[in-house]
Amino acid sequence: MPKAASKGKKVASAPFGKAKKAAADTNPLFEAKKKNFGIGNNVQPARDMTRYVKWPRYVRLQRQKRVLAKRLKVPPPLNQFNQILDKNTAT
């Protein structure tokens, strides 16, 4: 025998009675406009150019050394010098 009416949760209706004040509060002097980055228009935002910089030699060497150390397997007698001790452990 089918049930006559199922008792479930009712979904609340959207509040249609509230009027929007956003249009009245905005000042026409400070309207947001789309930026045009074409020639002779808005200046483009600064980009991150760090990958395209010619880095000093010592910076490139220390980065390459770090990458190689991660990729290569270092034998244990040499690897012991890669672990740094702080003052509390050393004394």
DSSP file with accessible surface (Angstrom, degrees, kcal/mol):
  #  RESIDUE AA STRUCTURE BP1 BP2  ACC     N-H-->O    O-->H-N    N-H-->O    O-->H-N    TCO  KAPPA ALPHA  PHI   PSI    X-CA   Y-CA   Z-CA
    1    1 A M              0   0  226      0, 0.0     2,-0.1     0, 0.0     0, 0.0   0.000 360.0 360.0 360.0 122.8    0.0    0.0    0.0
    2    2 A P        -     0   0  124      0, 0.0     2,-0.2     0, 0.0     0, 0.0  -0.398 360.0-106.8 -72.5 151.4    1.6    3.4   -1.1
    3    3 A K        -     0   0  193      1,-0.1     3,-0.2    -2,-0.1     0, 0.0  -0.481  18.3-141.1 -76.8 145.7    2.0    6.2    1.4
    4    4 A A  S    S+     0   0  112      1,-0.3     2,-0.4    -2,-0.2    -1,-0.1   0.945  81.1   1.0 -73.5 -50.1   -0.3    9.2    1.0
    5    5 A A        -     0   0   82      2,-0.0     2,-0.4     0, 0.0    -1,-0.3  -0.989  68.1-136.8-144.0 131.0    2.2   12.0    1.8
    6    6 A S        -     0   0  113     -2,-0.4     2,-0.9    -3,-0.2     0, 0.0  -0.714  14.9-140.2 -89.4 136.6    5.9   11.8    2.6
    7    7 A K        +     0   0  212     -2,-0.4     2,-0.2     3,-0.0     3,-0.0  -0.829  43.3 145.6 -99.1  99.7    7.1   14.0    5.4
    8    8 A G        -     0   0   62     -2,-0.9     2,-0.2     1,-0.1     0, 0.0  -0.673  54.4 -69.1-123.2-178.0   10.4   15.4    4.3
    9    9 A K        -     0   0  210     -2,-0.2     2,-0.4     1,-0.0    -1,-0.1  -0.523  45.7-136.0 -75.4 138.8   12.4   18.6    4.8
   10   10 A K        -     0   0  203     -2,-0.2     2,-0.4    -3,-0.0    -1,-0.0  -0.789  15.6-126.2 -95.7 137.6   11.0   21.6    3.0
   11   11 A V        -     0   0  143     -2,-0.4     2,-0.1     1,-0.1    -1,-0.0  -0.654  27.4-116.3 -84.1 133.3   13.4   23.8    1.1
   12   12 A A        -     0   0   93     -2,-0.4     2,-0.1     1,-0.1    -1,-0.1  -0.428  30.7-118.4 -69.5 140.7   13.3   27.5    2.1
   13   13 A S        -     0   0  109     -2,-0.1    -1,-0.1     1,-0.1     0, 0.0  -0.429  32.8 -95.8 -79.3 155.6   12.1   29.8   -0.7
   14   14 A A        -     0   0   55     -2,-0.1     2,-1.2     1,-0.1     3,-0.1  -0.430  39.5-109.0 -70.1 142.8   14.4   32.6   -2.0
   15   15 A P        +     0   0   97      0, 0.0     3,-0.3     0, 0.0    -1,-0.1  -0.581  46.4 165.4 -77.3  98.0   13.8   36.0   -0.4
   16   16 A F        +     0   0  185     -2,-1.2    -2,-0.0     1,-0.2     0, 0.0   0.678  63.1  71.6 -85.6 -17.7   12.3   38.0   -3.3
   17   17 A G  S    S+     0   0   84     -3,-0.1     2,-0.3     2,-0.1    -1,-0.2   0.735  74.6  95.2 -74.7 -20.8   11.0   40.9   -1.2
   18   18 A K        -     0   0  169     -3,-0.3     2,-0.3     1,-0.0     0, 0.0  -0.555  67.1-144.0 -78.5 130.3   14.5   42.4   -0.5
   19   19 A A        -     0   0   92     -2,-0.3     2,-0.4     1,-0.0    -2,-0.1  -0.645  20.3-112.0 -90.1 149.4   15.5   45.2   -2.9
   20   20 A K        -     0   0  196     -2,-0.3     4,-0.2     1,-0.1     3,-0.1  -0.668  27.2-176.8 -84.1 128.5   19.1   45.6   -4.0
   21   21 A K     >  +     0   0  157     -2,-0.4     4,-1.9     1,-0.1     3,-0.3   0.458  63.4  92.4 -98.8  -5.1   20.8   48.7   -2.6
   22   22 A A  H  > S+     0   0   68      1,-0.2     4,-1.2     2,-0.2    -1,-0.1   0.877  84.1  52.0 -60.9 -37.1   24.1   48.1   -4.5
   23   23 A A  H  4 S+     0   0   85      1,-0.2    -1,-0.2     2,-0.2    -2,-0.1   0.875 112.3  45.4 -68.8 -34.0   23.0   50.2   -7.5
   24   24 A A  H  4 S+     0   0   84     -3,-0.3    -1,-0.2    -4,-0.2    -2,-0.2   0.806 111.2  53.0 -79.4 -28.2   22.1   53.2   -5.3
   25   25 A D  H  < S+     0   0  126     -4,-1.9    -1,-0.2     2,-0.1    -2,-0.2   0.715  86.5  96.8 -81.5 -22.1   25.3   53.0   -3.2
   26   26 A T     <  -     0   0   96     -4,-1.2     5,-0.1    -5,-0.2     3,-0.0  -0.462  69.9-135.1 -74.7 142.5   27.8   53.1   -6.0
   27   27 A N    >   -     0   0   74      3,-0.2     3,-1.5    -2,-0.2    -2,-0.1  -0.815   5.1-143.2 -95.1 128.6   29.4   56.4   -7.0
   28   28 A P  G >  S+     0   0   93      0, 0.0     3,-0.7     0, 0.0    -1,-0.1   0.724  98.7  65.1 -67.1 -16.1   29.5   57.1  -10.7
   29   29 A L  G 3  S+     0   0  143      1,-0.2    -3,-0.0    -3,-0.0    -2,-0.0   0.748 105.4  43.7 -74.3 -23.0   32.9   58.8  -10.3
   30   30 A F  G <  S+     0   0  165     -3,-1.5    -1,-0.2     2,-0.0     2,-0.2  -0.282  78.1 152.8-118.5  46.2   34.5   55.5   -9.2
   31   31 A E    <   -     0   0  128     -3,-0.7     2,-0.5    -5,-0.1    -5,-0.0  -0.563  47.0-119.1 -76.7 141.6   33.1   53.0  -11.7
   32   32 A A        -     0   0  107     -2,-0.2     2,-0.3     0, 0.0    -1,-0.1  -0.673  34.9-170.3 -81.2 126.2   35.1   49.9  -12.4
   33   33 A K        -     0   0  176     -2,-0.5     2,-0.2     0, 0.0     0, 0.0  -0.890  28.5-103.0-117.2 150.9   36.1   49.7  -16.1
   34   34 A K        -     0   0  203     -2,-0.3     2,-0.3     1,-0.1     0, 0.0  -0.480  40.0-121.6 -68.1 138.2   37.7   46.9  -18.1
   35   35 A K        -     0   0  143     -2,-0.2     2,-0.6     6,-0.0    -1,-0.1  -0.643  16.3-150.3 -84.1 140.2   41.4   47.5  -18.7
   36   36 A N        -     0   0   91     -2,-0.3     6,-2.0     1,-0.1    -1,-0.0  -0.943  10.1-172.8-111.5 112.2   42.5   47.6  -22.3
   37   37 A F        +     0   0   89     -2,-0.6     7,-0.1     4,-0.2     3,-0.1   0.145  43.6 123.7 -93.1  20.9   46.1   46.5  -22.6
   38   38 A G  S >  S-     0   0   32      1,-0.2     3,-1.8     2,-0.1     2,-0.2  -0.073  77.5 -61.9 -71.2 180.0   46.4   47.4  -26.3
   39   39 A I  T 3  S+     0   0  178      1,-0.3    -1,-0.2     4,-0.0     3,-0.1  -0.430 125.2  11.4 -67.5 129.0   49.1   49.7  -27.8
   40   40 A G  T 3  S+     0   0   77      1,-0.2    -1,-0.3    -2,-0.2     3,-0.1   0.562 115.6  86.2  82.3   8.8   48.7   53.2  -26.3
   41   41 A N  S <  S-     0   0   88     -3,-1.8    -1,-0.2     1,-0.3    -4,-0.2  -0.021  85.3  -9.8-115.3-140.6   46.3   52.1  -23.6
   42   42 A N  S    S-     0   0   74     -6,-2.0    -1,-0.3     1,-0.1     2,-0.3  -0.186  71.7-109.1 -61.5 149.7   46.7   50.7  -20.1
   43   43 A V        -     0   0  135     -3,-0.1    -1,-0.1     1,-0.1     3,-0.1  -0.616  35.9-116.5 -80.1 135.1   50.1   49.6  -18.9
   44   44 A Q        -     0   0   98     -2,-0.3     3,-0.1    -7,-0.1    -1,-0.1  -0.392  34.4 -99.4 -70.8 148.8   50.4   45.8  -18.5
   45   45 A P        -     0   0   89      0, 0.0     2,-0.1     0, 0.0    -1,-0.1  -0.326  46.8 -92.5 -67.1 151.5   51.0   44.4  -15.0
   46   46 A A        -     0   0  106     -3,-0.1     2,-0.3     1,-0.1    -3,-0.0  -0.405  42.8-145.0 -67.1 136.1   54.6   43.4  -14.2
   47   47 A R        -     0   0  175     -2,-0.1     2,-0.9    -3,-0.1    -1,-0.1  -0.687  22.6-103.2-100.9 158.7   55.5   39.8  -14.9
   48   48 A D        +     0   0  124     -2,-0.3     3,-0.3     1,-0.1     4,-0.1  -0.689  42.0 171.9 -81.9 106.6   57.8   37.5  -13.0
   49   49 A M    >   +     0   0  105     -2,-0.9     3,-1.3     1,-0.2     4,-0.4   0.167  39.1 115.0-102.9  17.3   60.9   37.4  -15.1
   50   50 A T  G >  S+     0   0   63      1,-0.3     3,-0.7     2,-0.2    -1,-0.2   0.808  73.8  55.4 -62.6 -29.7   63.2   35.5  -12.7
   51   51 A R  G 3  S+     0   0  213     -3,-0.3    -1,-0.3     1,-0.2    -2,-0.1   0.748 108.4  48.6 -74.2 -20.1   63.5   32.5  -15.0
   52   52 A Y  G <  S+     0   0  181     -3,-1.3    -1,-0.2     2,-0.1     2,-0.2   0.391  87.1 107.9-101.1   4.1   64.7   34.6  -17.9
   53   53 A V  S <  S-     0   0   73     -3,-0.7     2,-1.1    -4,-0.4    -3,-0.0  -0.560  75.5-121.5 -81.1 143.5   67.4   36.5  -15.9
   54   54 A K        -     0   0  181     -2,-0.2     3,-0.1     0, 0.0    -2,-0.1  -0.772  38.5-152.6 -83.4 102.6   71.1   35.7  -16.5
   55   55 A W        -     0   0   76     -2,-1.1     5,-0.0     1,-0.1    -5,-0.0  -0.377  22.3 -91.6 -75.5 154.6   72.0   34.7  -13.0
   56   56 A P     >  -     0   0   63      0, 0.0     4,-2.1     0, 0.0     3,-0.3  -0.238  39.1-110.1 -60.2 158.2   75.5   35.1  -11.6
   57   57 A R  H  > S+     0   0  186      1,-0.2     4,-2.7     2,-0.2     5,-0.2   0.883 115.9  53.5 -62.6 -39.7   77.8   32.1  -12.0
   58   58 A Y  H  > S+     0   0  156      1,-0.2     4,-2.3     2,-0.2    -1,-0.2   0.866 108.3  51.0 -67.4 -31.1   77.8   31.3   -8.3
   59   59 A V  H  > S+     0   0   11     -3,-0.3     4,-2.0     2,-0.2    -1,-0.2   0.939 111.3  47.1 -69.1 -45.5   74.0   31.2   -8.1
   60   60 A R  H  X S+     0   0  105     -4,-2.1     4,-2.6     1,-0.2     5,-0.2   0.919 112.8  50.5 -62.0 -40.9   73.8   28.9  -11.1
   61   61 A L  H  X S+     0   0   91     -4,-2.7     4,-2.6     1,-0.2    -2,-0.2   0.918 109.9  48.0 -65.0 -44.0   76.5   26.6   -9.7
   62   62 A Q  H  X S+     0   0  112     -4,-2.3     4,-1.8     1,-0.2    -1,-0.2   0.874 113.4  48.7 -69.3 -29.8   74.9   26.3   -6.3
   63   63 A R  H  X S+     0   0  126     -4,-2.0     4,-2.2     2,-0.2    -2,-0.2   0.920 112.5  47.6 -71.7 -42.3   71.5   25.5   -7.9
   64   64 A Q  H  X S+     0   0  112     -4,-2.6     4,-2.7     1,-0.2     5,-0.2   0.903 110.9  52.3 -63.8 -39.8   73.0   22.9  -10.2
   65   65 A K  H  X S+     0   0  159     -4,-2.6     4,-2.4     1,-0.2    -1,-0.2   0.909 109.1  49.9 -62.5 -39.8   74.8   21.3   -7.3
   66   66 A R  H  X S+     0   0  173     -4,-1.8     4,-1.5     2,-0.2    -1,-0.2   0.910 111.2  48.1 -66.8 -41.1   71.6   21.1   -5.3
   67   67 A V  H  X S+     0   0   64     -4,-2.2     4,-1.9     1,-0.2    -2,-0.2   0.927 112.5  49.2 -65.3 -43.3   69.8   19.4   -8.2
   68   68 A L  H  X S+     0   0   94     -4,-2.7     4,-2.9     1,-0.2    -2,-0.2   0.903 107.4  54.9 -63.3 -39.9   72.6   17.0   -8.7
   69   69 A A  H  < S+     0   0   55     -4,-2.4    -1,-0.2     1,-0.2    -2,-0.2   0.852 109.7  47.7 -63.6 -32.3   72.7   16.1   -5.0
   70   70 A K  H  < S+     0   0  160     -4,-1.5    -1,-0.2    -5,-0.2    -2,-0.2   0.861 116.9  42.1 -74.1 -35.2   69.0   15.3   -5.2
   71   71 A R  H  < S+     0   0  197     -4,-1.9     2,-0.2    -5,-0.1    -2,-0.2   0.848 105.2  68.0 -81.7 -38.1   69.3   13.1   -8.3
   72   72 A L  S  < S-     0   0  110     -4,-2.9     2,-0.6    -5,-0.2     0, 0.0  -0.561  82.2-119.4 -87.7 150.8   72.5   11.2   -7.6
   73   73 A K        -     0   0  208     -2,-0.2    -3,-0.1     0, 0.0    -2,-0.1  -0.781  28.9-152.2 -86.2 124.4   73.0    8.6   -4.9
   74   74 A V        -     0   0   53     -2,-0.6     5,-0.0    -5,-0.2    -5,-0.0  -0.829  18.6-116.2 -99.8 132.5   75.7    9.7   -2.5
   75   75 A P    >>  -     0   0   67      0, 0.0     4,-2.1     0, 0.0     3,-1.1  -0.342  28.2-113.6 -65.3 148.6   77.7    7.0   -0.7
   76   76 A P  H 3> S+     0   0  105      0, 0.0     4,-1.3     0, 0.0    -2,-0.0   0.828 112.0  59.5 -55.9 -38.8   77.2    7.1    3.1
   77   77 A P  H 34 S+     0   0   85      0, 0.0     4,-0.2     0, 0.0    -3,-0.0   0.860 115.3  36.8 -61.5 -29.6   80.8    8.1    4.0
   78   78 A L  H X4 S+     0   0  107     -3,-1.1     3,-1.3     1,-0.1     4,-0.2   0.806 109.5  62.5 -86.5 -30.8   80.3   11.3    2.0
   79   79 A N  H >< S+     0   0   59     -4,-2.1     3,-1.6     1,-0.3     4,-0.5   0.743  86.4  74.1 -68.9 -20.7   76.7   11.8    3.0
   80   80 A Q  G >< S+     0   0  114     -4,-1.3     3,-0.6     1,-0.3    -1,-0.3   0.781  91.7  57.0 -65.2 -22.2   77.6   12.2    6.6
   81   81 A F  G <  S+     0   0  149     -3,-1.3    -1,-0.3     1,-0.2    -2,-0.2   0.572  94.5  66.5 -85.7  -7.1   79.0   15.7    5.9
   82   82 A N  G <  S+     0   0   99     -3,-1.6     2,-0.7    -4,-0.2    -1,-0.2   0.643  83.4  83.2 -84.5 -16.3   75.7   16.9    4.4
   83   83 A Q  S <  S-     0   0  136     -3,-0.6     2,-0.3    -4,-0.5    -1,-0.0  -0.815  74.6-148.6 -93.7 117.5   73.9   16.7    7.7
   84   84 A I        -     0   0  160     -2,-0.7     2,-0.4     1,-0.0    -2,-0.1  -0.639   3.3-141.6 -90.3 139.6   74.6   19.9    9.7
   85   85 A L        -     0   0  118     -2,-0.3     2,-0.2     4,-0.0    -1,-0.0  -0.774  10.9-141.7 -96.5 142.4   74.8   19.9   13.5
   86   86 A D     >  -     0   0   86     -2,-0.4     4,-2.0     1,-0.1     3,-0.2  -0.455  33.7 -97.2 -92.5 175.9   73.4   22.7   15.6
   87   87 A K  H  > S+     0   0  180      1,-0.2     4,-1.6     2,-0.2    -1,-0.1   0.876 120.6  55.2 -63.8 -36.0   75.1   24.0   18.7
   88   88 A N  H  4 S+     0   0  135      1,-0.2    -1,-0.2     2,-0.2    -3,-0.0   0.901 112.8  41.1 -67.2 -38.1   72.9   22.0   21.1
   89   89 A T  H  4 S+     0   0   93     -3,-0.2    -1,-0.2     1,-0.2    -2,-0.2   0.839 111.9  55.5 -78.5 -32.2   73.8   18.7   19.4
   90   90 A A  H  <        0   0   68     -4,-2.0    -2,-0.2     0, 0.0    -1,-0.2   0.831 360.0 360.0 -72.3 -30.6   77.5   19.4   18.9
   91   91 A T     <        0   0  151     -4,-1.6    -5,-0.0    -5,-0.2     0, 0.0  -0.502 360.0 360.0 -95.9 360.0   78.2   20.2   22.6
